[in-house]
Amino acid sequence: MKRVAVIGAGLAGLTLARQLRGLAEVAVFEKSSGSGGRMATRRAEPYQFDHGAQFFSVRSKHFERFLEPCIDAGDVARWDADFVEIDAGRIVSGRSWRDGPAHYVAVPGMSALAKRMTEGLDIALETRVTAIFRDGLRWRLLDQNRVSLGEFDWVISAIPAQQACALLPESFAAIAAVAGRKMLGCYSLMLGFTRPLDVGWQAAFVGGADISWISNDSSKPGRPDRYTLLVHSTNRWADENIEAEAEAVSAYLRAELARVMNYDLPPADHVALHRWRYANIEKQAGEHFFIDRDQHLAAIGDWCIQGRVEAAYLSAFEMAQELKSLI
Ligand SMILES: Cc1cc2nc3c(=O)[nH]c(=O)nc-3n(C[C@H](O)[C@H](O)[C@H](O)COP(=O)(O)OP(=O)(O)OC[C@H]3O[C@@H](n4cnc5c(N)ncnc54)[C@H](O)[C@@H]3O)c2cc1C
């Protein structure tokens, strides 16, 4: 059996690894202490936050088919939020997500989907791949301590574009295309309150501000009942302030939140901030994955298509169909 290394245990890496099960010996390497990547959940008792992806929608048959058993098992559920659009501090429209296409979330937190997918996979956590180089006919990978992670026939990068560009060999046939994909930053502000706020909605797109999204994260299905707000900065503001002090960013976003919500916000009982250096990417044209058939290297991820959960799945799924005929 061919040996395949998958770098990154986000949705794309896990999807690819599952697709290749039984066809190749697949090893997944993940730098964090858990799987899921940007489908992330932060617990801070008694609060809990999805501080990366907020929800996901379904447009393709392949993704729909993948989700069906997850929904049947209760690992994924609809989030029928009351949704509003806020512009310049005013609510300009509103509707219930009950009445339209599903907005799905993993249960009891966004990271639960990855947890379900890791079953039966060989995943090395807290293992950052720092080098990929030729060793005879195969590729050798090194970790953060320059220790060898073994030899592989194929290496598939499933990490954000900028990180893939820095890690993949310069000889990778698609290196210029990967270098051309620019992912945008985002700050997530997490607020926990001792009492529920009565704002009248659970999810909001925000315009005309440095905040793009506000949600009552605890209103999602299966969450702990302590009231939380999850706030995302705009990508533009994050990129302009990506090296700013966390305290200053948190204070600014809280002030912006109070202004945008036009609500007498009580002091939060819990405040935390997360910086996503590579959060999102706008819709891309062209390939859904990048492959170098001669060198047995490839790169996948949402950034090949668009910064959406479904895009991460599709990039990996389509890559796997191609690889199945090559390994
Ligand atoms: C703030 C925010 C909000 C979002 N909101 C939504 C939303 O509402 N709806 C939606 O559909 N999508 C949303 N997204 C996008 C969605 O989260 C992504 O499209 C999807 O999770 C990407 O999956 P992926 O597997 O391609 O990459 P990732 O999830 O980034 O996975 C990459 C993995 O690789 C690991 N890694 C990186 N470098 C290395 C290395 N050298 N060695 C080993 N491991 C490494 C990382 O730790 C990570 O686990 C949001 C993202 C963010 C950040």
The ligand as an SDF file (V2000), in Angstrom:
LIG
                    3D

 53 58  0  0  0  0  0  0  0  0999 V2000
  -13.6730   33.5570   12.0710 C   0  0  0  0  0  0  0  0  0  0  0  0
  -14.1540   32.5960   11.0190 C   0  0  0  0  0  0  0  0  0  0  0  0
  -15.4930   32.5530   10.6680 C   0  0  0  0  0  0  0  0  0  0  0  0
  -15.9580   31.6500    9.7170 C   0  0  0  0  0  0  0  0  0  0  0  0
  -17.2820   31.5670    9.4580 N   0  0  0  0  0  0  0  0  0  0  0  0
  -17.7320   30.6360    8.6000 C   0  0  0  0  0  0  0  0  0  0  0  0
  -19.1250   30.4210    8.4390 C   0  0  0  0  0  0  0  0  0  0  0  0
  -19.9560   31.0120    9.1370 O   0  0  0  0  0  0  0  0  0  0  0  0
  -19.5340   29.5190    7.5090 N   0  0  0  0  0  0  0  0  0  0  0  0
  -18.6530   28.7700    6.7630 C   0  0  0  0  0  0  0  0  0  0  0  0
  -19.0720   27.9460    5.9430 O   0  0  0  0  0  0  0  0  0  0  0  0
  -17.3240   28.9340    6.9270 N   0  0  0  0  0  0  0  0  0  0  0  0
  -16.8450   29.8260    7.8260 C   0  0  0  0  0  0  0  0  0  0  0  0
  -15.4970   29.9710    8.0310 N   0  0  0  0  0  0  0  0  0  0  0  0
  -14.5790   29.2100    7.1660 C   0  0  0  0  0  0  0  0  0  0  0  0
  -14.4300   27.7540    7.6010 C   0  0  0  0  0  0  0  0  0  0  0  0
  -14.0840   27.6900    8.9540 O   0  0  0  0  0  0  0  0  0  0  0  0
  -13.3540   27.1380    6.7260 C   0  0  0  0  0  0  0  0  0  0  0  0
  -13.7640   27.2260    5.3690 O   0  0  0  0  0  0  0  0  0  0  0  0
  -13.0400   25.6590    7.0020 C   0  0  0  0  0  0  0  0  0  0  0  0
  -13.0950   25.3510    8.3730 O   0  0  0  0  0  0  0  0  0  0  0  0
  -11.6570   25.3840    6.4260 C   0  0  0  0  0  0  0  0  0  0  0  0
  -11.2650   24.0400    6.6260 O   0  0  0  0  0  0  0  0  0  0  0  0
   -9.8430   23.5380    6.1270 P   0  0  0  0  0  0  0  0  0  0  0  0
   -9.7250   22.1160    6.5170 O   0  0  0  0  0  0  0  0  0  0  0  0
   -9.6640   23.8930    4.6890 O   0  0  0  0  0  0  0  0  0  0  0  0
   -8.7540   24.4220    6.9060 O   0  0  0  0  0  0  0  0  0  0  0  0
   -8.4810   24.5880    8.4790 P   0  0  0  0  0  0  0  0  0  0  0  0
   -9.7340   24.4180    9.2430 O   0  0  0  0  0  0  0  0  0  0  0  0
   -7.7290   25.8710    8.6310 O   0  0  0  0  0  0  0  0  0  0  0  0
   -7.5250   23.3550    8.8340 O   0  0  0  0  0  0  0  0  0  0  0  0
   -6.1320   23.4150    8.6770 C   0  0  0  0  0  0  0  0  0  0  0  0
   -5.4700   22.6490    9.8250 C   0  0  0  0  0  0  0  0  0  0  0  0
   -4.0830   22.5740    9.5560 O   0  0  0  0  0  0  0  0  0  0  0  0
   -3.3680   22.7410   10.7560 C   0  0  0  0  0  0  0  0  0  0  0  0
   -2.0080   23.1420   10.3800 N   0  0  0  0  0  0  0  0  0  0  0  0
   -1.6020   24.3250    9.8360 C   0  0  0  0  0  0  0  0  0  0  0  0
   -0.2750   24.2800    9.5770 N   0  0  0  0  0  0  0  0  0  0  0  0
    0.1620   23.0520    9.9550 C   0  0  0  0  0  0  0  0  0  0  0  0
    1.4340   22.4050    9.9310 C   0  0  0  0  0  0  0  0  0  0  0  0
    2.5350   23.0060    9.4380 N   0  0  0  0  0  0  0  0  0  0  0  0
    1.5310   21.1210   10.4080 N   0  0  0  0  0  0  0  0  0  0  0  0
    0.4220   20.4810   10.9020 C   0  0  0  0  0  0  0  0  0  0  0  0
   -0.7960   21.0630   10.9510 N   0  0  0  0  0  0  0  0  0  0  0  0
   -0.9380   22.3250   10.4690 C   0  0  0  0  0  0  0  0  0  0  0  0
   -4.1760   23.7820   11.5090 C   0  0  0  0  0  0  0  0  0  0  0  0
   -3.9110   23.7380   12.9030 O   0  0  0  0  0  0  0  0  0  0  0  0
   -5.6070   23.3500   11.1600 C   0  0  0  0  0  0  0  0  0  0  0  0
   -6.1250   22.4410   12.1130 O   0  0  0  0  0  0  0  0  0  0  0  0
  -15.0290   30.8190    9.0320 C   0  0  0  0  0  0  0  0  0  0  0  0
  -13.6770   30.8400    9.3960 C   0  0  0  0  0  0  0  0  0  0  0  0
  -13.2420   31.7140   10.3980 C   0  0  0  0  0  0  0  0  0  0  0  0
  -11.8020   31.6770   10.8280 C   0  0  0  0  0  0  0  0  0  0  0  0
  1  2  1  0
  2  3  1  0
  2 52  2  0
  3  4  2  0
  4  5  1  0
  4 50  1  0
  5  6  2  0
  6  7  1  0
  6 13  1  0
  7  8  2  0
  7  9  1  0
  9 10  1  0
 10 11  2  0
 10 12  1  0
 12 13  2  0
 13 14  1  0
 14 15  1  0
 14 50  1  0
 15 16  1  0
 16 17  1  0
 16 18  1  0
 18 19  1  0
 18 20  1  0
 20 21  1  0
 20 22  1  0
 22 23  1  0
 23 24  1  0
 24 25  2  0
 24 26  1  0
 24 27  1  0
 27 28  1  0
 28 29  2  0
 28 30  1  0
 28 31  1  0
 31 32  1  0
 32 33  1  0
 33 34  1  0
 33 48  1  0
 34 35  1  0
 35 36  1  0
 35 46  1  0
 36 37  1  0
 36 45  1  0
 37 38  2  0
 38 39  1  0
 39 40  1  0
 39 45  2  0
 40 41  1  0
 40 42  2  0
 42 43  1  0
 43 44  2  0
 44 45  1  0
 46 47  1  0
 46 48  1  0
 48 49  1  0
 50 51  2  0
 51 52  1  0
 52 53  1  0
M  END
$$$$
